[in-house]
């Protein structure tokens, strides 16, 4: 593969150009994909842990009556989970910045024949920032990048579409449910149970979204690295 900096040929068994020392583009892309994959895994495990911890809070409430219910104590118990979800959102934003960087690189490598591109590369950035359009452009763009990274039959393309759609719906649902949890209260037993269930649902959706995004990053990176090595 030619070096993007000096044009010299980089052997497949080395990671840097022997002439100028620059990283091979696809090997650098693989390292970026691994970084995104690991961060997504941390997001998933963090959300999974929060969900399991919230599930355990349901048992003490099962035998609680109106007279024995401690609203202030329950509110104090649930308050840290709101902070955890806030941290999860911040971590998701950091992961999202790295993910967009990875997607920018992946777009440049996705050029399978017979796969039309409806969106230019500029939409890799503006698609996330444009109001209203950012509700549907990102998943369609990711679908095009994935499909454009290899040769797929119609059924396989529909399966890819289902995975991307499930990821996007889970991600948006987790944001909405976390916001509802943060604004919930624990004035009554019913309110506390509802708030806990909202938190469990938010954590589950976040863990699912992170896991599905790991699948997307892994498969696209694997396909593009494989094509690059075959081309070399």
RASUL-V175967 format. One record per residue. N is the residue number from 1. RES is the residue in one small letter. PHI is phi in degrees with one decimal (* if undefined). OMEGA is omega in degrees with one decimal (NA if undefined). D_CENTER is the distance of its C-alpha to the mean C-alpha in whole Angstrom. Layout:
n->N res->RES phi->PHI omega->OMEGA d_center->D_CENTER
n->N res->RES phi->PHI omega->OMEGA d_center->D_CENTER
//
This chain:
n->1 res->x phi->* omega->-179.6 d_center->31
n->2 res->x phi->-71.7 omega->178.1 d_center->32
n->3 res->x phi->-73.1 omega->179.8 d_center->31
n->4 res->x phi->-75.1 omega->-177.7 d_center->29
n->5 res->x phi->-98.8 omega->-176.2 d_center->31
n->6 res->x phi->-113.9 omega->178.7 d_center->35
n->7 res->x phi->88.3 omega->178.8 d_center->35
n->8 res->x phi->-70.2 omega->-178.8 d_center->36
n->9 res->x phi->-81.4 omega->178.3 d_center->35
n->10 res->x phi->-99.7 omega->177.5 d_center->32
n->11 res->x phi->-62.0 omega->-177.1 d_center->33
n->12 res->x phi->-68.2 omega->-175.3 d_center->30
n->13 res->x phi->-86.0 omega->179.0 d_center->31
n->14 res->x phi->-118.6 omega->-176.7 d_center->31
n->15 res->x phi->-98.3 omega->-178.3 d_center->27
n->16 res->x phi->-123.4 omega->177.3 d_center->29
n->17 res->x phi->-67.1 omega->179.9 d_center->32
n->18 res->x phi->-67.9 omega->-177.1 d_center->36
n->19 res->x phi->-92.0 omega->-175.5 d_center->37
n->20 res->x phi->-113.5 omega->177.8 d_center->35
n->21 res->x phi->85.3 omega->-179.5 d_center->32
n->22 res->x phi->-70.9 omega->177.5 d_center->29
n->23 res->x phi->-68.9 omega->173.3 d_center->26
n->24 res->x phi->-64.3 omega->-171.8 d_center->26
n->25 res->x phi->-61.2 omega->-177.4 d_center->23
n->26 res->x phi->-74.0 omega->175.6 d_center->21
n->27 res->x phi->-70.6 omega->174.8 d_center->22
n->28 res->x phi->-63.9 omega->177.3 d_center->20
n->29 res->x phi->-64.4 omega->177.4 d_center->17
n->30 res->x phi->-64.1 omega->178.0 d_center->17
n->31 res->x phi->-62.9 omega->177.4 d_center->17
n->32 res->x phi->-64.5 omega->177.8 d_center->14
n->33 res->x phi->-61.8 omega->178.3 d_center->12
n->34 res->x phi->-64.2 omega->178.2 d_center->13
n->35 res->x phi->-62.3 omega->178.0 d_center->12
n->36 res->x phi->-63.9 omega->-179.5 d_center->9
n->37 res->x phi->-60.3 omega->-179.0 d_center->9
n->38 res->x phi->-68.6 omega->177.6 d_center->11
n->39 res->x phi->-64.9 omega->176.7 d_center->9
n->40 res->x phi->-63.5 omega->176.9 d_center->6
n->41 res->x phi->-62.6 omega->177.0 d_center->9
n->42 res->x phi->-64.2 omega->175.7 d_center->11
n->43 res->x phi->-59.0 omega->-177.9 d_center->8
n->44 res->x phi->-64.8 omega->-179.5 d_center->9
n->45 res->x phi->-67.0 omega->177.8 d_center->13
n->46 res->x phi->-64.9 omega->178.5 d_center->13
n->47 res->x phi->-67.4 omega->179.4 d_center->12
n->48 res->x phi->-63.4 omega->177.7 d_center->14
n->49 res->x phi->-63.5 omega->178.0 d_center->17
n->50 res->x phi->-64.2 omega->179.9 d_center->17
n->51 res->x phi->-64.5 omega->179.3 d_center->18
n->52 res->x phi->-64.1 omega->179.0 d_center->20
n->53 res->x phi->-63.9 omega->178.2 d_center->22
n->54 res->x phi->-68.5 omega->178.2 d_center->22
n->55 res->x phi->-60.6 omega->179.9 d_center->24
n->56 res->x phi->-66.8 omega->178.7 d_center->26
n->57 res->x phi->-74.6 omega->-178.4 d_center->27
n->58 res->x phi->-72.7 omega->-178.4 d_center->29
n->59 res->x phi->-61.9 omega->178.2 d_center->31
n->60 res->x phi->-61.2 omega->-179.4 d_center->33
n->61 res->x phi->-78.5 omega->-176.2 d_center->33
n->62 res->x phi->-62.0 omega->-178.8 d_center->35
n->63 res->x phi->-101.1 omega->-178.5 d_center->38
n->64 res->x phi->-89.2 omega->176.2 d_center->38
n->65 res->x phi->-104.3 omega->179.0 d_center->41
n->66 res->x phi->-61.7 omega->-177.6 d_center->41
n->67 res->x phi->-72.5 omega->-177.5 d_center->44
n->68 res->x phi->-91.9 omega->-177.0 d_center->42
n->69 res->x phi->-72.1 omega->179.8 d_center->39
n->70 res->x phi->-108.5 omega->-177.3 d_center->38
n->71 res->x phi->-63.3 omega->179.2 d_center->36
n->72 res->x phi->-61.1 omega->179.5 d_center->35
n->73 res->x phi->-65.5 omega->178.1 d_center->34
n->74 res->x phi->-65.6 omega->178.3 d_center->32
n->75 res->x phi->-63.8 omega->177.8 d_center->30
n->76 res->x phi->-66.3 omega->179.1 d_center->30
n->77 res->x phi->-69.1 omega->-177.5 d_center->29
n->78 res->x phi->-82.1 omega->-176.1 d_center->26
n->79 res->x phi->-57.4 omega->179.8 d_center->26
n->80 res->x phi->-60.8 omega->-179.7 d_center->24
n->81 res->x phi->-69.0 omega->174.3 d_center->21
n->82 res->x phi->-63.6 omega->176.8 d_center->20
n->83 res->x phi->-66.3 omega->178.7 d_center->20
n->84 res->x phi->-62.7 omega->179.2 d_center->18
n->85 res->x phi->-67.1 omega->176.0 d_center->15
n->86 res->x phi->-63.9 omega->176.6 d_center->16
n->87 res->x phi->-63.7 omega->178.6 d_center->15
n->88 res->x phi->-62.4 omega->178.5 d_center->12
n->89 res->x phi->-65.5 omega->178.4 d_center->12
n->90 res->x phi->-62.3 omega->178.3 d_center->13
n->91 res->x phi->-63.5 omega->178.1 d_center->11
n->92 res->x phi->-65.4 omega->177.4 d_center->8
n->93 res->x phi->-66.3 omega->177.6 d_center->10
n->94 res->x phi->-63.7 omega->177.4 d_center->11
n->95 res->x phi->-63.0 omega->179.9 d_center->8
n->96 res->x phi->-63.0 omega->177.7 d_center->7
n->97 res->x phi->-63.3 omega->177.5 d_center->11
n->98 res->x phi->-68.3 omega->178.6 d_center->10
n->99 res->x phi->-64.8 omega->178.8 d_center->8
n->100 res->x phi->-65.8 omega->175.3 d_center->10
n->101 res->x phi->-61.5 omega->177.0 d_center->13
n->102 res->x phi->-63.2 omega->-178.5 d_center->12
n->103 res->x phi->-66.0 omega->177.2 d_center->12
n->104 res->x phi->-61.2 omega->177.7 d_center->15
n->105 res->x phi->-68.7 omega->-178.7 d_center->16
n->106 res->x phi->-63.9 omega->179.0 d_center->15
n->107 res->x phi->-61.7 omega->-179.2 d_center->17
n->108 res->x phi->-68.1 omega->-179.3 d_center->20
n->109 res->x phi->-94.4 omega->-176.8 d_center->20
n->110 res->x phi->-91.6 omega->-177.7 d_center->19
n->111 res->x phi->-142.6 omega->179.1 d_center->23
n->112 res->x phi->-67.9 omega->179.7 d_center->24
n->113 res->x phi->-65.3 omega->177.9 d_center->27
n->114 res->x phi->83.5 omega->179.6 d_center->28
n->115 res->x phi->-111.1 omega->-178.3 d_center->24
n->116 res->x phi->-71.7 omega->177.5 d_center->25
n->117 res->x phi->-108.8 omega->179.7 d_center->23
n->118 res->x phi->-88.0 omega->-176.0 d_center->23
n->119 res->x phi->-126.1 omega->175.8 d_center->21
n->120 res->x phi->-74.9 omega->-176.6 d_center->22
n->121 res->x phi->-64.6 omega->-179.4 d_center->20
n->122 res->x phi->-62.4 omega->180.0 d_center->20
n->123 res->x phi->-72.0 omega->174.9 d_center->18
n->124 res->x phi->-61.6 omega->177.8 d_center->15
n->125 res->x phi->-97.1 omega->-174.4 d_center->16
n->126 res->x phi->-71.7 omega->180.0 d_center->18
n->127 res->x phi->-63.6 omega->178.5 d_center->16
n->128 res->x phi->-86.8 omega->-172.8 d_center->13
n->129 res->x phi->-103.2 omega->-178.3 d_center->17
n->130 res->x phi->-79.0 omega->-179.8 d_center->19
n->131 res->x phi->-58.3 omega->-179.6 d_center->20
n->132 res->x phi->68.9 omega->179.5 d_center->20
n->133 res->x phi->-64.4 omega->-179.3 d_center->19
n->134 res->x phi->-74.3 omega->175.3 d_center->15
n->135 res->x phi->-85.0 omega->-177.0 d_center->15
n->136 res->x phi->-133.7 omega->-179.9 d_center->15
n->137 res->x phi->-71.0 omega->-178.2 d_center->15
n->138 res->x phi->-54.1 omega->180.0 d_center->12
n->139 res->x phi->-65.7 omega->179.0 d_center->11
n->140 res->x phi->-68.9 omega->178.0 d_center->15
n->141 res->x phi->-66.3 omega->178.9 d_center->14
n->142 res->x phi->-65.4 omega->176.9 d_center->11
n->143 res->x phi->-61.3 omega->179.2 d_center->14
n->144 res->x phi->-65.1 omega->179.1 d_center->17
n->145 res->x phi->-64.9 omega->-179.4 d_center->15
n->146 res->x phi->-64.3 omega->-179.5 d_center->15
n->147 res->x phi->-64.1 omega->-179.3 d_center->18
n->148 res->x phi->-78.0 omega->-179.0 d_center->20
n->149 res->x phi->-91.4 omega->-180.0 d_center->19
n->150 res->x phi->-166.0 omega->178.5 d_center->21
n->151 res->x phi->-106.3 omega->-176.3 d_center->24
n->152 res->x phi->-130.4 omega->172.0 d_center->23
n->153 res->x phi->-77.5 omega->-178.0 d_center->25
n->154 res->x phi->-59.7 omega->-179.7 d_center->25
n->155 res->x phi->-62.6 omega->179.7 d_center->24
n->156 res->x phi->-65.7 omega->178.1 d_center->21
n->157 res->x phi->-66.1 omega->177.2 d_center->20
n->158 res->x phi->-67.2 omega->177.0 d_center->20
n->159 res->x phi->-64.2 omega->176.5 d_center->18
n->160 res->x phi->-61.6 omega->177.6 d_center->15
n->161 res->x phi->-61.1 omega->178.3 d_center->15
n->162 res->x phi->-65.5 omega->179.1 d_center->15
n->163 res->x phi->-64.3 omega->-179.5 d_center->12
n->164 res->x phi->-64.6 omega->178.9 d_center->10
n->165 res->x phi->-64.4 omega->178.8 d_center->12
n->166 res->x phi->-62.0 omega->177.0 d_center->11
n->167 res->x phi->-61.9 omega->-175.6 d_center->8
n->168 res->x phi->-68.4 omega->178.5 d_center->9
n->169 res->x phi->-64.1 omega->179.1 d_center->11
n->170 res->x phi->-65.4 omega->-179.5 d_center->10
n->171 res->x phi->-65.1 omega->179.2 d_center->8
n->172 res->x phi->-65.9 omega->179.5 d_center->11
n->173 res->x phi->-64.6 omega->179.6 d_center->13
n->174 res->x phi->-62.9 omega->178.3 d_center->11
n->175 res->x phi->-63.7 omega->-179.7 d_center->12
n->176 res->x phi->-65.1 omega->-177.9 d_center->16
n->177 res->x phi->-69.6 omega->176.8 d_center->17
n->178 res->x phi->-65.0 omega->178.3 d_center->16
n->179 res->x phi->-67.1 omega->176.8 d_center->18
n->180 res->x phi->-64.2 omega->178.6 d_center->21
n->181 res->x phi->-63.9 omega->-178.2 d_center->21
n->182 res->x phi->-64.4 omega->-179.4 d_center->21
n->183 res->x phi->-99.5 omega->178.2 d_center->24
n->184 res->x phi->-78.3 omega->178.0 d_center->26
n->185 res->x phi->-137.6 omega->-179.2 d_center->29
n->186 res->x phi->-130.9 omega->-177.8 d_center->31
n->187 res->x phi->-67.8 omega->178.8 d_center->34
n->188 res->x phi->-128.2 omega->178.5 d_center->35
n->189 res->x phi->-62.4 omega->-179.6 d_center->34
n->190 res->x phi->-63.1 omega->178.3 d_center->33
n->191 res->x phi->-64.6 omega->-180.0 d_center->31
n->192 res->x phi->-65.0 omega->179.0 d_center->29
n->193 res->x phi->-63.7 omega->178.5 d_center->28
n->194 res->x phi->-62.1 omega->-179.1 d_center->27
n->195 res->x phi->-64.5 omega->178.7 d_center->25
n->196 res->x phi->-64.8 omega->179.2 d_center->24
n->197 res->x phi->-65.4 omega->175.6 d_center->23
n->198 res->x phi->-63.6 omega->178.6 d_center->20
n->199 res->x phi->-65.5 omega->178.0 d_center->19
n->200 res->x phi->-63.0 omega->179.5 d_center->18
n->201 res->x phi->-64.3 omega->179.2 d_center->17
n->202 res->x phi->-63.9 omega->179.4 d_center->14
n->203 res->x phi->-64.9 omega->179.6 d_center->13
n->204 res->x phi->-64.8 omega->179.3 d_center->13
n->205 res->x phi->-64.6 omega->179.4 d_center->11
n->206 res->x phi->-66.0 omega->178.5 d_center->9
n->207 res->x phi->-63.7 omega->178.8 d_center->9
n->208 res->x phi->-65.6 omega->179.7 d_center->9
n->209 res->x phi->-62.3 omega->179.4 d_center->6
n->210 res->x phi->-64.6 omega->-180.0 d_center->4
n->211 res->x phi->-65.7 omega->178.9 d_center->7
n->212 res->x phi->-65.9 omega->177.2 d_center->7
n->213 res->x phi->-67.7 omega->173.7 d_center->4
n->214 res->x phi->-61.0 omega->178.1 d_center->7
n->215 res->x phi->-61.8 omega->-179.7 d_center->9
n->216 res->x phi->-61.2 omega->-178.4 d_center->9
n->217 res->x phi->-62.6 omega->-178.5 d_center->9
n->218 res->x phi->-63.5 omega->-175.2 d_center->11
n->219 res->x phi->-67.9 omega->-179.1 d_center->13
n->220 res->x phi->-65.8 omega->179.0 d_center->13
n->221 res->x phi->-62.9 omega->179.7 d_center->14
n->222 res->x phi->-61.7 omega->-179.2 d_center->17
n->223 res->x phi->-64.4 omega->-175.8 d_center->18
n->224 res->x phi->-73.5 omega->176.2 d_center->19
n->225 res->x phi->-67.1 omega->178.6 d_center->20
n->226 res->x phi->-62.0 omega->178.0 d_center->23
n->227 res->x phi->-64.4 omega->179.4 d_center->24
n->228 res->x phi->-63.6 omega->179.9 d_center->25
n->229 res->x phi->-68.9 omega->176.5 d_center->26
n->230 res->x phi->-66.4 omega->178.7 d_center->28
n->231 res->x phi->-67.9 omega->178.3 d_center->29
n->232 res->x phi->-70.3 omega->NA d_center->30
//
